[in-house]
Amino acid sequence: MASVAVVCLLLGRPLWLLGYAGLTWAGLHLYYRVKKLAVAVHNGVRYPGLKPAMLEFRETLLRNLPEEQASLGTD
């Protein structure tokens, strides 16, 4: 970040620095969600037959959890 900041300021491009900082911030905050969605999409495309079994497993698991933990899984 420091190197990019120095280069941007030496070139007289402070907006590039702001853009870089914004993209870095967004990347750090969105990485987990994008990774999770990418895995879900991959699994759905590559193994579509597993979805019913996984949903059934999830429902069975939620039915067998204590009520306070089961309510956390419905979000």
PDB file of N, H, CA, C and O in Angstrom:
ATOM      1  N   MET A   1       0.834  -1.187   0.000  1.00  0.00           N
ATOM      2  CA  MET A   1       0.000   0.000   0.000  1.00  0.00           C
ATOM      3  C   MET A   1       0.877   1.249   0.000  1.00  0.00           C
ATOM      4  O   MET A   1       0.591   2.228  -0.690  1.00  0.00           O
ATOM      5  N   ALA A   2       1.945   1.193   0.785  1.00  0.00           N
ATOM      6  H   ALA A   2       2.177   0.398   1.345  1.00  0.00           H
ATOM      7  CA  ALA A   2       2.824   2.360   0.861  1.00  0.00           C
ATOM      8  C   ALA A   2       3.486   2.634  -0.493  1.00  0.00           C
ATOM      9  O   ALA A   2       3.608   3.787  -0.907  1.00  0.00           O
ATOM     10  N   SER A   3       3.907   1.580  -1.170  1.00  0.00           N
ATOM     11  H   SER A   3       3.807   0.644  -0.834  1.00  0.00           H
ATOM     12  CA  SER A   3       4.540   1.754  -2.488  1.00  0.00           C
ATOM     13  C   SER A   3       3.568   2.362  -3.490  1.00  0.00           C
ATOM     14  O   SER A   3       3.918   3.275  -4.238  1.00  0.00           O
ATOM     15  N   VAL A   4       2.356   1.850  -3.495  1.00  0.00           N
ATOM     16  H   VAL A   4       2.072   1.109  -2.887  1.00  0.00           H
ATOM     17  CA  VAL A   4       1.334   2.375  -4.409  1.00  0.00           C
ATOM     18  C   VAL A   4       1.035   3.827  -4.066  1.00  0.00           C
ATOM     19  O   VAL A   4       0.861   4.653  -4.962  1.00  0.00           O
ATOM     20  N   ALA A   5       0.975   4.143  -2.785  1.00  0.00           N
ATOM     21  H   ALA A   5       1.116   3.473  -2.057  1.00  0.00           H
ATOM     22  CA  ALA A   5       0.710   5.522  -2.368  1.00  0.00           C
ATOM     23  C   ALA A   5       1.810   6.464  -2.841  1.00  0.00           C
ATOM     24  O   ALA A   5       1.529   7.553  -3.342  1.00  0.00           O
ATOM     25  N   VAL A   6       3.050   6.047  -2.682  1.00  0.00           N
ATOM     26  H   VAL A   6       3.278   5.163  -2.275  1.00  0.00           H
ATOM     27  CA  VAL A   6       4.167   6.889  -3.107  1.00  0.00           C
ATOM     28  C   VAL A   6       4.142   7.084  -4.617  1.00  0.00           C
ATOM     29  O   VAL A   6       4.298   8.209  -5.093  1.00  0.00           O
ATOM     30  N   VAL A   7       3.949   6.012  -5.379  1.00  0.00           N
ATOM     31  H   VAL A   7       3.822   5.099  -4.993  1.00  0.00           H
ATOM     32  CA  VAL A   7       3.915   6.116  -6.838  1.00  0.00           C
ATOM     33  C   VAL A   7       2.765   7.008  -7.295  1.00  0.00           C
ATOM     34  O   VAL A   7       2.957   7.871  -8.152  1.00  0.00           O
ATOM     35  N   CYS A   8       1.587   6.812  -6.739  1.00  0.00           N
ATOM     36  H   CYS A   8       1.432   6.111  -6.043  1.00  0.00           H
ATOM     37  CA  CYS A   8       0.433   7.627  -7.129  1.00  0.00           C
ATOM     38  C   CYS A   8       0.658   9.103  -6.813  1.00  0.00           C
ATOM     39  O   CYS A   8       0.316   9.975  -7.611  1.00  0.00           O
ATOM     40  N   LEU A   9       1.229   9.373  -5.657  1.00  0.00           N
ATOM     41  H   LEU A   9       1.507   8.664  -5.009  1.00  0.00           H
ATOM     42  CA  LEU A   9       1.472  10.769  -5.293  1.00  0.00           C
ATOM     43  C   LEU A   9       2.577  11.381  -6.135  1.00  0.00           C
ATOM     44  O   LEU A   9       2.495  12.557  -6.490  1.00  0.00           O
ATOM     45  N   LEU A  10       3.614  10.609  -6.466  1.00  0.00           N
ATOM     46  H   LEU A  10       3.681   9.653  -6.178  1.00  0.00           H
ATOM     47  CA  LEU A  10       4.685  11.137  -7.320  1.00  0.00           C
ATOM     48  C   LEU A  10       4.194  11.413  -8.733  1.00  0.00           C
ATOM     49  O   LEU A  10       4.656  12.350  -9.385  1.00  0.00           O
ATOM     50  N   LEU A  11       3.256  10.597  -9.207  1.00  0.00           N
ATOM     51  H   LEU A  11       2.881   9.836  -8.677  1.00  0.00           H
ATOM     52  CA  LEU A  11       2.699  10.797 -10.546  1.00  0.00           C
ATOM     53  C   LEU A  11       1.591  11.844 -10.564  1.00  0.00           C
ATOM     54  O   LEU A  11       1.085  12.208 -11.625  1.00  0.00           O
ATOM     55  N   GLY A  12       1.221  12.323  -9.382  1.00  0.00           N
ATOM     56  H   GLY A  12       1.632  12.027  -8.520  1.00  0.00           H
ATOM     57  CA  GLY A  12       0.169  13.334  -9.312  1.00  0.00           C
ATOM     58  C   GLY A  12      -1.208  12.744  -9.557  1.00  0.00           C
ATOM     59  O   GLY A  12      -2.067  13.406 -10.140  1.00  0.00           O
ATOM     60  N   ARG A  13      -1.432  11.524  -9.129  1.00  0.00           N
ATOM     61  H   ARG A  13      -0.734  10.986  -8.656  1.00  0.00           H
ATOM     62  CA  ARG A  13      -2.713  10.831  -9.317  1.00  0.00           C
ATOM     63  C   ARG A  13      -3.342  10.440  -7.963  1.00  0.00           C
ATOM     64  O   ARG A  13      -3.432   9.252  -7.654  1.00  0.00           O
ATOM     65  N   PRO A  14      -3.768  11.403  -7.170  1.00  0.00           N
ATOM     66  CA  PRO A  14      -4.355  11.052  -5.866  1.00  0.00           C
ATOM     67  C   PRO A  14      -5.678  10.290  -6.007  1.00  0.00           C
ATOM     68  O   PRO A  14      -6.038   9.517  -5.120  1.00  0.00           O
ATOM     69  N   LEU A  15      -6.401  10.500  -7.105  1.00  0.00           N
ATOM     70  H   LEU A  15      -6.108  11.128  -7.826  1.00  0.00           H
ATOM     71  CA  LEU A  15      -7.658   9.754  -7.283  1.00  0.00           C
ATOM     72  C   LEU A  15      -7.386   8.270  -7.525  1.00  0.00           C
ATOM     73  O   LEU A  15      -8.179   7.413  -7.135  1.00  0.00           O
ATOM     74  N   TRP A  16      -6.260   7.979  -8.170  1.00  0.00           N
ATOM     75  H   TRP A  16      -5.616   8.675  -8.486  1.00  0.00           H
ATOM     76  CA  TRP A  16      -5.890   6.572  -8.353  1.00  0.00           C
ATOM     77  C   TRP A  16      -5.632   5.919  -6.992  1.00  0.00           C
ATOM     78  O   TRP A  16      -5.989   4.763  -6.769  1.00  0.00           O
ATOM     79  N   LEU A  17      -5.018   6.664  -6.105  1.00  0.00           N
ATOM     80  H   LEU A  17      -4.728   7.604  -6.287  1.00  0.00           H
ATOM     81  CA  LEU A  17      -4.750   6.159  -4.760  1.00  0.00           C
ATOM     82  C   LEU A  17      -6.063   5.896  -4.023  1.00  0.00           C
ATOM     83  O   LEU A  17      -6.211   4.869  -3.361  1.00  0.00           O
ATOM     84  N   LEU A  18      -7.007   6.818  -4.137  1.00  0.00           N
ATOM     85  H   LEU A  18      -6.887   7.653  -4.675  1.00  0.00           H
ATOM     86  CA  LEU A  18      -8.315   6.605  -3.508  1.00  0.00           C
ATOM     87  C   LEU A  18      -9.028   5.391  -4.110  1.00  0.00           C
ATOM     88  O   LEU A  18      -9.652   4.608  -3.394  1.00  0.00           O
ATOM     89  N   GLY A  19      -8.927   5.246  -5.430  1.00  0.00           N
ATOM     90  H   GLY A  19      -8.420   5.882  -6.012  1.00  0.00           H
ATOM     91  CA  GLY A  19      -9.528   4.081  -6.077  1.00  0.00           C
ATOM     92  C   GLY A  19      -8.892   2.782  -5.627  1.00  0.00           C
ATOM     93  O   GLY A  19      -9.583   1.796  -5.372  1.00  0.00           O
ATOM     94  N   TYR A  20      -7.568   2.785  -5.530  1.00  0.00           N
ATOM     95  H   TYR A  20      -7.007   3.586  -5.737  1.00  0.00           H
ATOM     96  CA  TYR A  20      -6.852   1.596  -5.057  1.00  0.00           C
ATOM     97  C   TYR A  20      -7.253   1.250  -3.627  1.00  0.00           C
ATOM     98  O   TYR A  20      -7.504   0.088  -3.307  1.00  0.00           O
ATOM     99  N   ALA A  21      -7.311   2.266  -2.773  1.00  0.00           N
ATOM    100  H   ALA A  21      -7.107   3.210  -3.032  1.00  0.00           H
ATOM    101  CA  ALA A  21      -7.702   2.041  -1.377  1.00  0.00           C
ATOM    102  C   ALA A  21      -9.140   1.508  -1.304  1.00  0.00           C
ATOM    103  O   ALA A  21      -9.429   0.605  -0.518  1.00  0.00           O
ATOM    104  N   GLY A  22     -10.030   2.063  -2.117  1.00  0.00           N
ATOM    105  H   GLY A  22      -9.795   2.796  -2.755  1.00  0.00           H
ATOM    106  CA  GLY A  22     -11.422   1.588  -2.127  1.00  0.00           C
ATOM    107  C   GLY A  22     -11.551   0.155  -2.611  1.00  0.00           C
ATOM    108  O   GLY A  22     -12.297  -0.636  -2.035  1.00  0.00           O
ATOM    109  N   LEU A  23     -10.823  -0.179  -3.672  1.00  0.00           N
ATOM    110  H   LEU A  23     -10.217   0.464  -4.140  1.00  0.00           H
ATOM    111  CA  LEU A  23     -10.853  -1.557  -4.177  1.00  0.00           C
ATOM    112  C   LEU A  23     -10.261  -2.539  -3.169  1.00  0.00           C
ATOM    113  O   LEU A  23     -10.769  -3.647  -2.997  1.00  0.00           O
ATOM    114  N   THR A  24      -9.194  -2.126  -2.513  1.00  0.00           N
ATOM    115  H   THR A  24      -8.782  -1.226  -2.652  1.00  0.00           H
ATOM    116  CA  THR A  24      -8.582  -2.979  -1.485  1.00  0.00           C
ATOM    117  C   THR A  24      -9.550  -3.205  -0.335  1.00  0.00           C
ATOM    118  O   THR A  24      -9.720  -4.335   0.123  1.00  0.00           O
ATOM    119  N   TRP A  25     -10.179  -2.148   0.128  1.00  0.00           N
ATOM    120  H   TRP A  25     -10.041  -1.231  -0.244  1.00  0.00           H
ATOM    121  CA  TRP A  25     -11.148  -2.265   1.219  1.00  0.00           C
ATOM    122  C   TRP A  25     -12.298  -3.187   0.829  1.00  0.00           C
ATOM    123  O   TRP A  25     -12.684  -4.065   1.600  1.00  0.00           O
ATOM    124  N   ALA A  26     -12.847  -2.986  -0.376  1.00  0.00           N
ATOM    125  H   ALA A  26     -12.533  -2.273  -1.003  1.00  0.00           H
ATOM    126  CA  ALA A  26     -13.969  -3.818  -0.834  1.00  0.00           C
ATOM    127  C   ALA A  26     -13.535  -5.274  -0.962  1.00  0.00           C
ATOM    128  O   ALA A  26     -14.276  -6.181  -0.582  1.00  0.00           O
ATOM    129  N   GLY A  27     -12.346  -5.499  -1.493  1.00  0.00           N
ATOM    130  H   GLY A  27     -11.744  -4.762  -1.803  1.00  0.00           H
ATOM    131  CA  GLY A  27     -11.851  -6.860  -1.635  1.00  0.00           C
ATOM    132  C   GLY A  27     -11.704  -7.559  -0.297  1.00  0.00           C
ATOM    133  O   GLY A  27     -12.065  -8.728  -0.164  1.00  0.00           O
ATOM    134  N   LEU A  28     -11.180  -6.861   0.691  1.00  0.00           N
ATOM    135  H   LEU A  28     -10.886  -5.911   0.583  1.00  0.00           H
ATOM    136  CA  LEU A  28     -11.004  -7.459   2.011  1.00  0.00           C
ATOM    137  C   LEU A  28     -12.340  -7.753   2.686  1.00  0.00           C
ATOM    138  O   LEU A  28     -12.470  -8.756   3.388  1.00  0.00           O
ATOM    139  N   HIS A  29     -13.332  -6.891   2.483  1.00  0.00           N
ATOM    140  H   HIS A  29     -13.227  -6.076   1.912  1.00  0.00           H
ATOM    141  CA  HIS A  29     -14.620  -7.082   3.142  1.00  0.00           C
ATOM    142  C   HIS A  29     -15.528  -8.056   2.393  1.00  0.00           C
ATOM    143  O   HIS A  29     -16.405  -8.664   3.007  1.00  0.00           O
ATOM    144  N   LEU A  30     -15.343  -8.217   1.105  1.00  0.00           N
ATOM    145  H   LEU A  30     -14.631  -7.723   0.606  1.00  0.00           H
ATOM    146  CA  LEU A  30     -16.222  -9.083   0.322  1.00  0.00           C
ATOM    147  C   LEU A  30     -15.623 -10.457   0.048  1.00  0.00           C
ATOM    148  O   LEU A  30     -16.320 -11.320  -0.486  1.00  0.00           O
ATOM    149  N   TYR A  31     -14.374 -10.690   0.389  1.00  0.00           N
ATOM    150  H   TYR A  31     -13.809  -9.989   0.823  1.00  0.00           H
ATOM    151  CA  TYR A  31     -13.697 -11.943   0.056  1.00  0.00           C
ATOM    152  C   TYR A  31     -14.441 -13.162   0.589  1.00  0.00           C
ATOM    153  O   TYR A  31     -14.682 -14.115  -0.153  1.00  0.00           O
ATOM    154  N   TYR A  32     -14.807 -13.140   1.871  1.00  0.00           N
ATOM    155  H   TYR A  32     -14.612 -12.366   2.473  1.00  0.00           H
ATOM    156  CA  TYR A  32     -15.463 -14.296   2.481  1.00  0.00           C
ATOM    157  C   TYR A  32     -16.774 -14.624   1.776  1.00  0.00           C
ATOM    158  O   TYR A  32     -17.038 -15.787   1.471  1.00  0.00           O
ATOM    159  N   ARG A  33     -17.594 -13.617   1.515  1.00  0.00           N
ATOM    160  H   ARG A  33     -17.380 -12.672   1.762  1.00  0.00           H
ATOM    161  CA  ARG A  33     -18.891 -13.854   0.878  1.00  0.00           C
ATOM    162  C   ARG A  33     -18.723 -14.369  -0.544  1.00  0.00           C
ATOM    163  O   ARG A  33     -19.416 -15.304  -0.948  1.00  0.00           O
ATOM    164  N   VAL A  34     -17.818 -13.776  -1.304  1.00  0.00           N
ATOM    165  H   VAL A  34     -17.255 -13.017  -0.976  1.00  0.00           H
ATOM    166  CA  VAL A  34     -17.598 -14.211  -2.690  1.00  0.00           C
ATOM    167  C   VAL A  34     -17.071 -15.647  -2.715  1.00  0.00           C
ATOM    168  O   VAL A  34     -17.498 -16.452  -3.542  1.00  0.00           O
ATOM    169  N   LYS A  35     -16.149 -15.965  -1.811  1.00  0.00           N
ATOM    170  H   LYS A  35     -15.802 -15.311  -1.139  1.00  0.00           H
ATOM    171  CA  LYS A  35     -15.612 -17.321  -1.745  1.00  0.00           C
ATOM    172  C   LYS A  35     -16.723 -18.331  -1.414  1.00  0.00           C
ATOM    173  O   LYS A  35     -16.804 -19.400  -2.019  1.00  0.00           O
ATOM    174  N   LYS A  36     -17.560 -17.975  -0.460  1.00  0.00           N
ATOM    175  H   LYS A  36     -17.493 -17.107   0.031  1.00  0.00           H
ATOM    176  CA  LYS A  36     -18.659 -18.858  -0.052  1.00  0.00           C
ATOM    177  C   LYS A  36     -19.653 -19.059  -1.203  1.00  0.00           C
ATOM    178  O   LYS A  36     -20.092 -20.182  -1.450  1.00  0.00           O
ATOM    179  N   LEU A  37     -20.004 -17.993  -1.898  1.00  0.00           N
ATOM    180  H   LEU A  37     -19.647 -17.080  -1.698  1.00  0.00           H
ATOM    181  CA  LEU A  37     -20.928 -18.098  -3.026  1.00  0.00           C
ATOM    182  C   LEU A  37     -20.306 -18.859  -4.190  1.00  0.00           C
ATOM    183  O   LEU A  37     -20.999 -19.614  -4.873  1.00  0.00           O
ATOM    184  N   ALA A  38     -19.015 -18.672  -4.424  1.00  0.00           N
ATOM    185  H   ALA A  38     -18.453 -18.059  -3.870  1.00  0.00           H
ATOM    186  CA  ALA A  38     -18.346 -19.401  -5.510  1.00  0.00           C
ATOM    187  C   ALA A  38     -18.359 -20.898  -5.252  1.00  0.00           C
ATOM    188  O   ALA A  38     -18.574 -21.681  -6.177  1.00  0.00           O
ATOM    189  N   VAL A  39     -18.132 -21.303  -4.019  1.00  0.00           N
ATOM    190  H   VAL A  39     -17.957 -20.666  -3.268  1.00  0.00           H
ATOM    191  CA  VAL A  39     -18.180 -22.724  -3.673  1.00  0.00           C
ATOM    192  C   VAL A  39     -19.595 -23.261  -3.856  1.00  0.00           C
ATOM    193  O   VAL A  39     -19.772 -24.361  -4.377  1.00  0.00           O
ATOM    194  N   ALA A  40     -20.599 -22.504  -3.436  1.00  0.00           N
ATOM    195  H   ALA A  40     -20.455 -21.610  -3.012  1.00  0.00           H
ATOM    196  CA  ALA A  40     -21.988 -22.941  -3.578  1.00  0.00           C
ATOM    197  C   ALA A  40     -22.369 -23.087  -5.049  1.00  0.00           C
ATOM    198  O   ALA A  40     -23.017 -24.062  -5.429  1.00  0.00           O
ATOM    199  N   VAL A  41     -21.972 -22.130  -5.873  1.00  0.00           N
ATOM    200  H   VAL A  41     -21.445 -21.337  -5.564  1.00  0.00           H
ATOM    201  CA  VAL A  41     -22.277 -22.201  -7.309  1.00  0.00           C
ATOM    202  C   VAL A  41     -21.554 -23.388  -7.937  1.00  0.00           C
ATOM    203  O   VAL A  41     -22.146 -24.132  -8.719  1.00  0.00           O
ATOM    204  N   HIS A  42     -20.298 -23.565  -7.607  1.00  0.00           N
ATOM    205  H   HIS A  42     -19.817 -22.960  -6.972  1.00  0.00           H
ATOM    206  CA  HIS A  42     -19.538 -24.701  -8.141  1.00  0.00           C
ATOM    207  C   HIS A  42     -20.203 -26.018  -7.771  1.00  0.00           C
ATOM    208  O   HIS A  42     -20.386 -26.886  -8.625  1.00  0.00           O
ATOM    209  N   ASN A  43     -20.567 -26.171  -6.498  1.00  0.00           N
ATOM    210  H   ASN A  43     -20.419 -25.466  -5.805  1.00  0.00           H
ATOM    211  CA  ASN A  43     -21.202 -27.409  -6.063  1.00  0.00           C
ATOM    212  C   ASN A  43     -22.545 -27.618  -6.758  1.00  0.00           C
ATOM    213  O   ASN A  43     -22.889 -28.742  -7.123  1.00  0.00           O
ATOM    214  N   GLY A  44     -23.302 -26.540  -6.939  1.00  0.00           N
ATOM    215  H   GLY A  44     -23.023 -25.627  -6.642  1.00  0.00           H
ATOM    216  CA  GLY A  44     -24.600 -26.652  -7.596  1.00  0.00           C
ATOM    217  C   GLY A  44     -24.483 -27.036  -9.060  1.00  0.00           C
ATOM    218  O   GLY A  44     -25.306 -27.790  -9.577  1.00  0.00           O
ATOM    219  N   VAL A  45     -23.459 -26.517  -9.728  1.00  0.00           N
ATOM    220  H   VAL A  45     -22.790 -25.904  -9.308  1.00  0.00           H
ATOM    221  CA  VAL A  45     -23.264 -26.818 -11.148  1.00  0.00           C
ATOM    222  C   VAL A  45     -22.638 -28.194 -11.327  1.00  0.00           C
ATOM    223  O   VAL A  45     -23.052 -28.970 -12.188  1.00  0.00           O
ATOM    224  N   ARG A  46     -21.643 -28.482 -10.512  1.00  0.00           N
ATOM    225  H   ARG A  46     -21.307 -27.851  -9.813  1.00  0.00           H
ATOM    226  CA  ARG A  46     -20.885 -29.729 -10.677  1.00  0.00           C
ATOM    227  C   ARG A  46     -21.630 -30.951 -10.133  1.00  0.00           C
ATOM    228  O   ARG A  46     -21.537 -32.035 -10.710  1.00  0.00           O
ATOM    229  N   TYR A  47     -22.364 -30.788  -9.035  1.00  0.00           N
ATOM    230  H   TYR A  47     -22.439 -29.908  -8.567  1.00  0.00           H
ATOM    231  CA  TYR A  47     -23.035 -31.908  -8.381  1.00  0.00           C
ATOM    232  C   TYR A  47     -24.498 -31.565  -8.077  1.00  0.00           C
ATOM    233  O   TYR A  47     -24.866 -31.475  -6.906  1.00  0.00           O
ATOM    234  N   PRO A  48     -25.334 -31.373  -9.091  1.00  0.00           N
ATOM    235  CA  PRO A  48     -26.721 -30.953  -8.834  1.00  0.00           C
ATOM    236  C   PRO A  48     -27.542 -31.998  -8.078  1.00  0.00           C
ATOM    237  O   PRO A  48     -28.511 -31.640  -7.407  1.00  0.00           O
ATOM    238  N   GLY A  49     -27.186 -33.254  -8.168  1.00  0.00           N
ATOM    239  H   GLY A  49     -26.399 -33.544  -8.713  1.00  0.00           H
ATOM    240  CA  GLY A  49     -27.947 -34.302  -7.483  1.00  0.00           C
ATOM    241  C   GLY A  49     -27.764 -34.306  -5.983  1.00  0.00           C
ATOM    242  O   GLY A  49     -28.536 -34.959  -5.280  1.00  0.00           O
ATOM    243  N   LEU A  50     -26.781 -33.608  -5.469  1.00  0.00           N
ATOM    244  H   LEU A  50     -26.155 -33.078  -6.040  1.00  0.00           H
ATOM    245  CA  LEU A  50     -26.541 -33.596  -4.025  1.00  0.00           C
ATOM    246  C   LEU A  50     -27.441 -32.624  -3.271  1.00  0.00           C
ATOM    247  O   LEU A  50     -27.581 -32.734  -2.053  1.00  0.00           O
ATOM    248  N   LYS A  51     -28.049 -31.683  -3.970  1.00  0.00           N
ATOM    249  H   LYS A  51     -27.935 -31.593  -4.960  1.00  0.00           H
ATOM    250  CA  LYS A  51     -28.841 -30.650  -3.289  1.00  0.00           C
ATOM    251  C   LYS A  51     -29.977 -31.236  -2.450  1.00  0.00           C
ATOM    252  O   LYS A  51     -30.108 -30.856  -1.286  1.00  0.00           O
ATOM    253  N   PRO A  52     -30.803 -32.141  -2.978  1.00  0.00           N
ATOM    254  CA  PRO A  52     -31.876 -32.685  -2.137  1.00  0.00           C
ATOM    255  C   PRO A  52     -31.348 -33.412  -0.900  1.00  0.00           C
ATOM    256  O   PRO A  52     -31.920 -33.287   0.183  1.00  0.00           O
ATOM    257  N   ALA A  53     -30.271 -34.164  -1.055  1.00  0.00           N
ATOM    258  H   ALA A  53     -29.806 -34.265  -1.934  1.00  0.00           H
ATOM    259  CA  ALA A  53     -29.708 -34.874   0.094  1.00  0.00           C
ATOM    260  C   ALA A  53     -29.158 -33.902   1.131  1.00  0.00           C
ATOM    261  O   ALA A  53     -29.317 -34.122   2.332  1.00  0.00           O
ATOM    262  N   MET A  54     -28.515 -32.833   0.677  1.00  0.00           N
ATOM    263  H   MET A  54     -28.386 -32.655  -0.298  1.00  0.00           H
ATOM    264  CA  MET A  54     -27.970 -31.859   1.618  1.00  0.00           C
ATOM    265  C   MET A  54     -29.082 -31.089   2.341  1.00  0.00           C
ATOM    266  O   MET A  54     -28.967 -30.809   3.534  1.00  0.00           O
ATOM    267  N   LEU A  55     -30.148 -30.751   1.624  1.00  0.00           N
ATOM    268  H   LEU A  55     -30.241 -30.978   0.655  1.00  0.00           H
ATOM    269  CA  LEU A  55     -31.271 -30.057   2.273  1.00  0.00           C
ATOM    270  C   LEU A  55     -31.947 -30.965   3.295  1.00  0.00           C
ATOM    271  O   LEU A  55     -32.343 -30.511   4.368  1.00  0.00           O
ATOM    272  N   GLU A  56     -32.078 -32.238   2.964  1.00  0.00           N
ATOM    273  H   GLU A  56     -31.757 -32.607   2.092  1.00  0.00           H
ATOM    274  CA  GLU A  56     -32.663 -33.193   3.910  1.00  0.00           C
ATOM    275  C   GLU A  56     -31.771 -33.332   5.142  1.00  0.00           C
ATOM    276  O   GLU A  56     -32.267 -33.362   6.268  1.00  0.00           O
ATOM    277  N   PHE A  57     -30.464 -33.415   4.930  1.00  0.00           N
ATOM    278  H   PHE A  57     -30.061 -33.391   4.015  1.00  0.00           H
ATOM    279  CA  PHE A  57     -29.522 -33.492   6.051  1.00  0.00           C
ATOM    280  C   PHE A  57     -29.636 -32.259   6.939  1.00  0.00           C
ATOM    281  O   PHE A  57     -29.644 -32.369   8.165  1.00  0.00           O
ATOM    282  N   ARG A  58     -29.722 -31.093   6.321  1.00  0.00           N
ATOM    283  H   ARG A  58     -29.715 -31.004   5.325  1.00  0.00           H
ATOM    284  CA  ARG A  58     -29.831 -29.847   7.083  1.00  0.00           C
ATOM    285  C   ARG A  58     -31.097 -29.829   7.929  1.00  0.00           C
ATOM    286  O   ARG A  58     -31.065 -29.447   9.098  1.00  0.00           O
ATOM    287  N   GLU A  59     -32.211 -30.244   7.332  1.00  0.00           N
ATOM    288  H   GLU A  59     -32.237 -30.554   6.382  1.00  0.00           H
ATOM    289  CA  GLU A  59     -33.478 -30.275   8.079  1.00  0.00           C
ATOM    290  C   GLU A  59     -33.417 -31.267   9.229  1.00  0.00           C
ATOM    291  O   GLU A  59     -33.906 -30.976  10.321  1.00  0.00           O
ATOM    292  N   THR A  60     -32.827 -32.426   9.003  1.00  0.00           N
ATOM    293  H   THR A  60     -32.429 -32.661   8.116  1.00  0.00           H
ATOM    294  CA  THR A  60     -32.679 -33.425  10.062  1.00  0.00           C
ATOM    295  C   THR A  60     -31.814 -32.871  11.185  1.00  0.00           C
ATOM    296  O   THR A  60     -32.134 -33.034  12.363  1.00  0.00           O
ATOM    297  N   LEU A  61     -30.736 -32.226  10.824  1.00  0.00           N
ATOM    298  H   LEU A  61     -30.476 -32.094   9.867  1.00  0.00           H
ATOM    299  CA  LEU A  61     -29.841 -31.636  11.819  1.00  0.00           C
ATOM    300  C   LEU A  61     -30.567 -30.571  12.631  1.00  0.00           C
ATOM    301  O   LEU A  61     -30.452 -30.549  13.857  1.00  0.00           O
ATOM    302  N   LEU A  62     -31.311 -29.691  11.973  1.00  0.00           N
ATOM    303  H   LEU A  62     -31.405 -29.708  10.977  1.00  0.00           H
ATOM    304  CA  LEU A  62     -32.027 -28.631  12.693  1.00  0.00           C
ATOM    305  C   LEU A  62     -33.113 -29.193  13.596  1.00  0.00           C
ATOM    306  O   LEU A  62     -33.361 -28.654  14.675  1.00  0.00           O
ATOM    307  N   ARG A  63     -33.765 -30.271  13.169  1.00  0.00           N
ATOM    308  H   ARG A  63     -33.564 -30.709  12.293  1.00  0.00           H
ATOM    309  CA  ARG A  63     -34.794 -30.885  14.022  1.00  0.00           C
ATOM    310  C   ARG A  63     -34.188 -31.502  15.275  1.00  0.00           C
ATOM    311  O   ARG A  63     -34.852 -31.549  16.311  1.00  0.00           O
ATOM    312  N   ASN A  64     -32.958 -31.971  15.211  1.00  0.00           N
ATOM    313  H   ASN A  64     -32.419 -31.933  14.370  1.00  0.00           H
ATOM    314  CA  ASN A  64     -32.337 -32.661  16.340  1.00  0.00           C
ATOM    315  C   ASN A  64     -31.497 -31.764  17.243  1.00  0.00           C
ATOM    316  O   ASN A  64     -30.986 -32.219  18.266  1.00  0.00           O
ATOM    317  N   LEU A  65     -31.353 -30.507  16.876  1.00  0.00           N
ATOM    318  H   LEU A  65     -31.768 -30.137  16.045  1.00  0.00           H
ATOM    319  CA  LEU A  65     -30.629 -29.571  17.733  1.00  0.00           C
ATOM    320  C   LEU A  65     -31.550 -29.054  18.829  1.00  0.00           C
ATOM    321  O   LEU A  65     -32.770 -29.028  18.666  1.00  0.00           O
ATOM    322  N   PRO A  66     -30.961 -28.643  19.945  1.00  0.00           N
ATOM    323  CA  PRO A  66     -31.799 -27.965  20.955  1.00  0.00           C
ATOM    324  C   PRO A  66     -32.436 -26.728  20.306  1.00  0.00           C
ATOM    325  O   PRO A  66     -31.889 -26.154  19.364  1.00  0.00           O
ATOM    326  N   GLU A  67     -33.583 -26.338  20.823  1.00  0.00           N
ATOM    327  H   GLU A  67     -34.027 -26.804  21.589  1.00  0.00           H
ATOM    328  CA  GLU A  67     -34.365 -25.277  20.205  1.00  0.00           C
ATOM    329  C   GLU A  67     -33.606 -23.970  20.037  1.00  0.00           C
ATOM    330  O   GLU A  67     -33.753 -23.306  19.010  1.00  0.00           O
ATOM    331  N   GLU A  68     -32.797 -23.583  21.019  1.00  0.00           N
ATOM    332  H   GLU A  68     -32.677 -24.123  21.853  1.00  0.00           H
ATOM    333  CA  GLU A  68     -32.082 -22.302  20.926  1.00  0.00           C
ATOM    334  C   GLU A  68     -31.023 -22.339  19.823  1.00  0.00           C
ATOM    335  O   GLU A  68     -30.796 -21.319  19.173  1.00  0.00           O
ATOM    336  N   GLN A  69     -30.376 -23.468  19.595  1.00  0.00           N
ATOM    337  H   GLN A  69     -30.561 -24.297  20.123  1.00  0.00           H
ATOM    338  CA  GLN A  69     -29.406 -23.573  18.514  1.00  0.00           C
ATOM    339  C   GLN A  69     -30.101 -23.705  17.165  1.00  0.00           C
ATOM    340  O   GLN A  69     -29.603 -23.180  16.169  1.00  0.00           O
ATOM    341  N   ALA A  70     -31.229 -24.387  17.107  1.00  0.00           N
ATOM    342  H   ALA A  70     -31.633 -24.813  17.916  1.00  0.00           H
ATOM    343  CA  ALA A  70     -31.962 -24.562  15.851  1.00  0.00           C
ATOM    344  C   ALA A  70     -32.455 -23.220  15.322  1.00  0.00           C
ATOM    345  O   ALA A  70     -32.479 -22.999  14.111  1.00  0.00           O
ATOM    346  N   SER A  71     -32.846 -22.326  16.222  1.00  0.00           N
ATOM    347  H   SER A  71     -32.826 -22.505  17.206  1.00  0.00           H
ATOM    348  CA  SER A  71     -33.323 -21.009  15.774  1.00  0.00           C
ATOM    349  C   SER A  71     -32.192 -20.201  15.158  1.00  0.00           C
ATOM    350  O   SER A  71     -32.451 -19.341  14.316  1.00  0.00           O
ATOM    351  N   LEU A  72     -30.964 -20.442  15.543  1.00  0.00           N
ATOM    352  H   LEU A  72     -30.754 -21.141  16.227  1.00  0.00           H
ATOM    353  CA  LEU A  72     -29.819 -19.741  14.952  1.00  0.00           C
ATOM    354  C   LEU A  72     -29.582 -20.197  13.526  1.00  0.00           C
ATOM    355  O   LEU A  72     -29.080 -19.411  12.723  1.00  0.00           O
ATOM    356  N   GLY A  73     -29.918 -21.424  13.171  1.00  0.00           N
ATOM    357  H   GLY A  73     -30.326 -22.063  13.823  1.00  0.00           H
ATOM    358  CA  GLY A  73     -29.667 -21.946  11.833  1.00  0.00           C
ATOM    359  C   GLY A  73     -30.702 -21.566  10.804  1.00  0.00           C
ATOM    360  O   GLY A  73     -30.522 -21.872   9.625  1.00  0.00           O
ATOM    361  N   THR A  74     -31.794 -20.903  11.201  1.00  0.00           N
ATOM    362  H   THR A  74     -31.941 -20.655  12.159  1.00  0.00           H
ATOM    363  CA  THR A  74     -32.855 -20.561  10.270  1.00  0.00           C
ATOM    364  C   THR A  74     -32.668 -19.181   9.654  1.00  0.00           C
ATOM    365  O   THR A  74     -33.500 -18.758   8.851  1.00  0.00           O
ATOM    366  N   ASP A  75     -31.599 -18.462  10.007  1.00  0.00           N
ATOM    367  H   ASP A  75     -30.923 -18.805  10.659  1.00  0.00           H
ATOM    368  CA  ASP A  75     -31.378 -17.119   9.453  1.00  0.00           C
ATOM    369  C   ASP A  75     -30.967 -17.169   8.021  1.00  0.00           C
ATOM    370  O   ASP A  75     -30.743 -16.127   7.406  1.00  0.00           O
TER     371      ASP A  75
END
